Amino acid sequence: MSQQPPRRHGTRKPYRRPRKDPVRILAFEALRAVDERDAYANLVLPPLLRKARAAGDFDARDAALATELVYGSLRRQGTYDAILADCVDRPLREVDPPVLDVLTLGVHQLLGTRIPPHAAVGATVELARVVLGDGRAKFVNAVLRKVTAHDLDGWLERVAPAYDEDPEEHLGIVHAHPRWVVSALWDALGGGRAGIEELLAADNERPEVTLVARPGRSTAEELLAAAGENGAVPGRWSPYAVRLTEGGEPGALDAVREGRAGVQDEGSQLVALALANAPLDGPDRAWLDGCAGPGGKAALLGALAAQRGAALLASEKQPHRARLVARALDGNPGPYAVIAADGTRPAWRPGAFDRVLVDVPCTGLGALRRRPEARWRRRPEDLDGFAPLQRELLRQALAAVRIGGVVGYATCSPHPAETRAVVEDVLKGRGGPAAAAEWLDARPLMPGVPELGDGPDVQLWPHRHGTDAMYLALLRRTG
């Protein structure tokens, strides 16, 4: 019986094909879409997951892991960049973006999940072999081995400056926010270290799915009964809100599928309810949502208007978003219309409405829980870009409402330059004619909601109210 000769020292191991992991490949594809196309993860990820489920590659656990890898990597990107910069022998800007995405996925598994280190490194190196090739996979392996030297706390102690030396940079690295965003949020919030740390930490928590029962078409009780297996509980503040504490697919519910209910943050519900319930002298027949896309507030306003015999006009500048508004309002029992129109060039006559809402375009710094990539995408100069539009939309909203009517100025940003500064400039005539209007106290129109400040406007906060950081100012036209 012949024997095989012993393998000589230095003989190469036979080539092994990399193992394809559908979960991590999908997460990588989502991160590439966010980076290459400036896409948002909350828009990119759902169709990728649906396609994977349809192909039979995914179960619920796979979908949950892919979601965690994508959102966790995006939320903590700044922190992970600081750690990777300590482990890579060249500036991160010189690392190819696809390689950096794979590394970030690996760092998140090592430092942000309970995946064992050897499994996290092994799975990420296999991913690198599939999507980058064997050569760059070796680089990924070497870098991740260095990352395993410390846990997250150990790395933060190493890469973040001491709080006493540079508080904003310390908080930015520890809580994964750009320095300028930390500064802006701190200015808006006021107070000391505890409050800002709570806010930044809340921005990194995965938000619950919140449903809205559209009045006259569904009830919170119906949603609670239908979604009980998803840990459904009543909303904190809105009588129409239901929170799904264990996640789940809202589209599986009959009321959501039929348009009688929808997905809507409770802060947005409170803004619409406050405008609808603001005291009004005289008729209450015509309402306007002047920045209606994608349609959540318009659908709630339309349902409330229908109960009072009022008509809603929903206007949205972008035609594709106007179509989303029309879909959200489909089946509304009261009179309504949806148009594609620019709120700064009104398609309606002055003084035509009794109530007007303008939820203006903004930086979105109040919704960083839902759009974690926005914190890395926005720049301070974006504020200057939005400023003229926000002021003109408010001026035109005040012109659209009758004397004695009410305008709600809302924005999903707590930045002072996008909130009270806009309202004060319009009222005082900075940059245009002064508006004949007076403040209304919005706080009584959010009954039961604590910590609403000194008024008359309202700022909601993720860490205090469990909502997006929505801002609302209510103004009554006086002349």
C-alpha positions in Angstrom: 0.0 0.0 0.0 1.6 3.2 -1.2 1.7 6.2 1.1 1.2 9.9 0.1 4.5 11.8 0.5 4.5 14.1 3.5 3.6 17.7 2.7 6.7 19.7 2.5 7.1 22.8 4.7 5.8 25.9 2.9 3.3 24.1 0.7 0.3 26.3 0.2 -3.1 25.3 1.6 -5.7 24.5 -1.1 -7.9 27.5 -2.0 -11.2 27.6 -0.1 -14.1 29.5 -1.5 -15.4 32.2 0.9 -18.7 31.4 2.6 -21.5 33.7 1.6 -23.4 35.1 4.6 -26.7 36.6 3.3 -27.2 38.6 6.4 -23.9 40.4 6.3 -23.9 40.8 2.5 -27.3 42.5 2.8 -26.0 44.8 5.6 -23.0 45.7 3.4 -25.2 46.4 0.4 -27.4 48.8 2.6 -24.3 50.7 3.8 -23.0 51.0 0.3 -26.3 52.5 -0.8 -26.3 55.0 2.0 -22.7 56.0 1.2 -22.9 56.0 -2.6 -26.4 57.3 -3.3 -26.9 59.5 -0.2 -29.8 57.1 0.5 -31.5 56.7 3.9 -31.3 53.4 5.6 -35.0 53.5 6.6 -35.8 53.6 2.8 -33.1 51.2 1.6 -33.3 48.4 4.1 -37.0 47.4 3.9 -37.0 46.5 0.2 -33.8 44.6 0.7 -35.3 42.6 3.5 -38.5 41.9 1.6 -36.4 40.6 -1.4 -34.4 38.4 0.9 -37.5 37.0 2.6 -39.1 36.3 -0.8 -36.0 34.4 -1.9 -36.2 32.3 1.2 -32.8 33.4 2.5 -34.1 35.1 5.7 -36.1 34.4 8.7 -37.1 36.9 11.5 -33.9 36.5 13.4 -31.8 37.1 10.2 -33.8 40.3 9.5 -33.3 41.5 13.1 -29.6 40.9 12.9 -29.3 42.7 9.5 -31.3 45.6 10.8 -29.1 45.9 13.9 -25.9 45.7 11.9 -27.0 48.5 9.5 -28.5 50.9 12.1 -25.8 50.2 14.7 -23.0 50.8 12.3 -24.6 54.1 11.1 -25.4 55.4 14.6 -21.9 54.7 15.9 -20.0 55.6 12.8 -18.1 58.5 14.4 -17.1 56.5 17.4 -16.0 53.6 15.2 -14.0 55.9 12.9 -12.1 57.2 15.9 -11.3 53.7 16.9 -10.3 52.6 13.4 -8.1 55.6 13.0 -6.1 54.3 16.0 -5.8 50.8 14.3 -5.0 51.8 10.7 -1.6 53.0 9.7 -2.9 55.7 7.3 -5.7 58.4 7.4 -9.1 56.9 7.1 -9.9 59.1 4.1 -7.3 57.0 2.2 -9.1 53.8 2.9 -11.5 52.7 0.1 -15.1 53.3 1.3 -16.2 49.7 0.7 -13.3 48.5 2.9 -14.3 51.0 5.5 -17.9 49.8 5.4 -16.8 46.2 6.0 -14.5 47.3 8.8 -17.3 49.3 10.5 -19.6 46.3 10.3 -16.9 44.3 12.0 -16.2 46.9 14.7 -19.9 47.1 15.5 -20.1 43.3 15.9 -17.1 43.4 18.2 -18.0 46.4 20.3 -21.8 46.9 19.9 -23.2 43.4 20.0 -23.0 40.2 22.0 -21.5 38.2 19.1 -18.3 36.5 20.4 -15.1 38.2 19.1 -13.8 35.2 17.2 -17.1 34.8 15.4 -17.3 38.6 14.7 -13.8 38.6 13.2 -14.3 35.4 11.3 -17.6 36.4 9.8 -16.4 39.9 8.8 -13.3 38.5 7.1 -15.4 36.0 5.2 -17.6 39.0 4.1 -14.5 40.8 3.0 -13.4 37.8 0.9 -16.7 37.8 -0.9 -17.2 41.5 -1.5 -13.6 42.8 -1.5 -11.3 39.9 -2.4 -8.7 37.9 -0.5 -6.0 40.6 -0.5 -8.1 43.3 1.2 -9.6 40.6 3.5 -6.2 40.2 5.0 -6.1 43.9 5.8 -9.6 43.7 7.4 -8.4 40.7 9.5 -5.3 42.6 10.7 -7.3 45.7 11.7 -10.0 43.8 13.5 -7.4 41.8 15.5 -6.2 45.2 16.8 -9.8 46.2 17.7 -10.2 43.1 19.8 -7.5 44.5 22.2 -10.1 46.5 24.1 -13.8 46.6 24.8 -15.9 49.7 24.0 -15.2 51.4 27.3 -11.5 50.7 27.0 -11.5 52.2 23.5 -13.4 55.3 24.5 -11.0 55.9 27.3 -8.2 55.7 24.8 -9.6 57.8 21.8 -11.9 60.3 23.5 -10.4 63.4 25.2 -11.3 63.9 28.9 -14.6 65.7 29.5 -12.8 68.4 31.5 -10.4 69.1 28.6 -12.9 69.2 25.7 -16.5 68.4 26.7 -18.0 68.7 23.3 -15.4 66.5 21.6 -15.6 64.0 24.5 -19.4 63.8 24.2 -19.2 63.6 20.4 -16.9 60.6 20.4 -18.5 58.8 23.3 -22.1 59.3 22.0 -21.3 59.3 18.3 -22.4 62.8 17.2 -20.5 65.4 15.2 -19.1 68.1 17.4 -21.2 70.8 15.9 -24.4 68.8 16.5 -23.4 68.3 20.1 -22.9 72.0 20.5 -26.2 72.9 18.7 -28.3 70.4 20.8 -26.6 71.6 24.0 -27.5 75.2 23.2 -31.1 74.2 22.4 -31.5 72.1 25.5 -29.6 74.3 28.0 -28.5 72.9 31.4 -25.5 70.9 32.3 -23.9 67.6 31.4 -26.6 65.2 32.6 -29.3 66.5 30.2 -27.2 66.5 27.1 -25.8 63.1 27.8 -29.4 61.8 28.2 -30.4 63.4 24.9 -27.4 62.0 23.0 -27.9 58.6 24.5 -31.6 58.7 23.5 -30.6 59.5 19.9 -28.7 56.2 19.8 -31.6 54.1 20.9 -33.8 52.2 18.4 -37.2 54.0 18.5 -40.3 52.0 19.0 -42.8 51.7 16.1 -45.7 54.0 16.9 -49.1 53.8 15.2 -51.8 56.3 14.8 -55.5 55.4 14.7 -57.1 57.9 12.3 -60.2 59.3 14.1 -63.5 58.1 12.7 -61.8 55.3 10.8 -60.1 53.3 13.5 -59.5 53.4 17.3 -56.5 52.9 19.5 -58.5 50.0 21.1 -58.7 48.3 17.7 -55.0 48.6 17.2 -54.2 47.4 20.7 -56.3 44.3 20.1 -54.9 43.6 16.7 -51.2 44.2 17.6 -51.2 42.6 21.1 -48.6 40.0 20.1 -46.2 42.8 19.3 -46.3 44.2 22.8 -48.8 46.9 21.9 -49.4 49.5 24.6 -51.2 52.8 24.5 -49.2 55.9 23.5 -47.9 58.1 26.2 -49.7 61.3 25.2 -51.8 61.1 22.1 -55.2 59.4 22.5 -54.7 57.9 19.0 -51.3 56.5 19.5 -50.3 52.8 20.0 -46.7 51.8 20.6 -45.3 48.4 19.4 -42.7 47.7 22.1 -41.6 44.5 20.5 -41.5 45.7 16.9 -43.4 43.8 14.3 -44.6 44.6 10.8 -47.2 47.3 10.9 -48.3 46.5 7.4 -49.6 43.1 8.6 -52.4 44.9 10.5 -55.7 45.3 8.7 -56.2 48.9 9.8 -52.8 50.0 8.5 -53.1 48.0 5.3 -56.5 49.7 4.7 -55.3 53.2 5.5 -57.5 53.6 8.5 -54.3 53.8 10.7 -50.7 54.5 9.9 -47.2 54.7 11.3 -46.5 58.1 12.9 -44.3 59.3 15.7 -46.2 60.5 18.7 -44.6 63.9 18.5 -46.0 64.5 15.0 -49.4 63.4 16.3 -49.2 66.0 19.1 -48.3 68.8 16.7 -51.4 68.0 14.4 -53.7 67.7 17.5 -52.5 71.0 18.9 -53.2 72.9 15.7 -56.6 71.2 15.4 -57.6 72.0 19.0 -56.3 75.6 19.1 -59.0 78.1 20.1 -60.6 79.7 17.1 -63.2 82.5 16.8 -65.5 82.3 13.8 -65.8 79.7 11.1 -63.8 76.5 11.1 -64.4 75.2 7.6 -61.1 75.2 5.7 -57.8 73.7 6.7 -54.4 73.7 4.9 -51.4 71.5 5.3 -48.9 73.5 3.3 -45.9 71.1 3.4 -47.8 67.9 3.5 -45.4 65.2 2.3 -45.2 62.4 3.0 -48.7 62.6 4.4 -48.8 61.5 8.0 -49.9 64.8 9.5 -52.2 65.4 6.6 -54.0 62.1 7.1 -54.5 62.8 10.8 -55.7 66.4 10.1 -58.0 65.2 7.4 -59.7 62.7 9.7 -60.1 65.4 12.4 -61.4 67.9 9.9 -63.9 65.4 8.6 -65.4 65.0 12.1 -66.1 68.8 12.1 -67.3 69.1 8.6 -64.2 71.0 7.5 -62.3 70.4 4.3 -58.6 69.9 4.1 -56.3 71.0 1.3 -52.9 69.2 1.3 -50.2 70.8 -0.7 -46.7 69.4 -1.4 -44.2 70.8 -3.8 -42.6 67.6 -5.0 -45.0 65.6 -7.2 -43.8 62.2 -6.0 -44.3 63.2 -2.4 -47.7 64.6 -3.3 -48.6 61.2 -4.6 -47.6 59.7 -1.2 -49.9 62.3 0.5 -52.8 61.3 -1.8 -52.2 57.7 -0.9 -52.2 58.5 2.9 -55.5 60.4 2.5 -57.2 57.8 0.3 -60.5 56.9 1.9 -60.7 59.9 4.2 -64.4 60.4 4.9 -64.5 64.2 4.7 -63.8 66.5 1.7 -60.1 66.9 0.8 -57.9 67.7 -2.1 -54.2 67.1 -2.7 -52.2 69.3 -5.0 -48.5 69.6 -6.1 -47.7 73.3 -5.3 -45.0 75.4 -3.9 -45.9 76.9 -0.6 -43.8 80.0 -1.3 -45.9 80.7 -4.4 -49.4 79.9 -3.2 -51.9 78.3 -5.4 -54.7 79.6 -3.2 -56.1 83.1 -2.4 -55.0 85.0 0.7 -57.0 84.5 3.9 -58.7 81.4 2.5 -58.1 79.1 5.5 -59.1 78.9 9.2 -56.2 76.6 10.2 -52.8 76.2 8.5 -49.9 73.9 9.3 -46.4 74.3 7.8 -44.1 71.5 8.8 -41.1 73.0 7.1 -38.1 71.4 5.5 -35.2 71.4 8.0 -31.9 69.6 9.0 -33.8 66.8 10.6 -31.7 67.0 13.8 -34.8 66.0 15.8 -35.1 62.6 14.1 -31.6 61.2 14.5 -33.0 58.1 16.1 -34.8 57.2 12.9 -32.2 58.5 10.4 -28.9 57.9 12.1 -26.9 58.7 8.9 -28.3 62.3 8.9 -26.0 63.3 11.7 -22.9 62.5 9.6 -24.4 64.0 6.4 -25.5 67.4 7.6 -23.2 70.4 7.9 -23.5 73.6 9.8 -23.9 75.5 6.5 -27.1 73.6 5.8 -28.8 75.9 8.3 -28.2 78.9 6.1 -29.6 77.0 3.1 -32.9 76.2 4.9 -33.3 79.6 6.6 -34.8 81.7 3.7 -37.3 78.9 2.8 -38.5 78.4 6.4 -39.2 82.1 6.8 -41.0 82.5 3.5 -43.1 79.4 4.1 -44.2 80.9 7.5 -44.9 84.3 5.9 -47.1 82.7 3.2 -48.8 80.5 5.8 -49.8 83.6 7.8 -51.0 85.2 4.6 -53.1 82.1 3.8 -55.0 82.2 7.0 -57.9 84.6 7.7 -57.7 87.2 10.4 -58.4 85.3 13.7 -57.2 82.1 12.1 -54.3 80.0 13.5 -51.0 78.9 11.9 -48.9 76.1 13.3 -45.1 76.4 12.4 -43.5 73.0 13.0 -40.1 71.5 12.4 -38.4 68.2 13.2 -35.3 70.1 14.6 -34.6 71.6 18.0 -31.9 73.9 16.6 -32.6 77.5 17.6 -31.9 78.8 14.1 -34.7 76.6 12.8 -37.3 77.1 15.5 -37.9 80.3 17.6 -35.5 82.4 15.6 -37.6 81.8 12.4 -40.8 82.8 14.1 -39.3 85.9 15.8 -37.8 87.1 12.5 -41.1 86.8 10.7 -43.1 88.5 13.4 -40.5 91.3 13.7 -40.1 91.8 10.0 -36.5 90.8 9.7 -35.8 90.1 6.1 -39.4 91.0 5.0 -42.5 92.8 6.1 -43.6 92.2 9.7 -46.4 89.7 10.1 -49.5 90.8 12.0 -49.8 87.9 14.3 -49.6 87.0 18.0 -48.2 84.0 19.8 -50.6 81.4 21.2 -49.5 79.3 24.2 -49.2 75.8 22.7 -48.6 74.1 26.1 -52.3 73.7 27.2 -53.0 72.0 23.8 -50.7 69.1 24.8 -52.5 68.0 28.0 -50.6 65.7 30.3 -47.3 66.2 28.5 -44.7 67.3 31.1 -41.6 69.5 30.8 -42.8 71.7 28.0 -40.8 74.7 29.1 -41.7 78.4 29.5 -43.8 78.6 26.4 -45.5 79.9 24.4 -43.9 77.5 21.9 -43.2 73.9 22.6 -40.1 71.7 22.1 -40.4 68.0 22.5 -37.4 65.8 23.2 -36.5 62.1 22.8 -35.1 61.7 26.3 -38.0 63.5 28.0 -41.0 62.6 25.9 -40.0 59.5 23.9 -40.8 61.4 20.7 -38.8 63.0 17.9 -37.6 66.4 18.8 -40.5 68.2 17.3 -41.0 72.0 17.6 -44.3 73.8 17.4 -45.2 77.5 17.5 -48.9 78.5 17.2 -49.7 82.0 15.9 -53.0 83.8 15.5 -53.3 86.3 12.6 -54.4 89.7 13.9 -54.4 91.8 10.8 
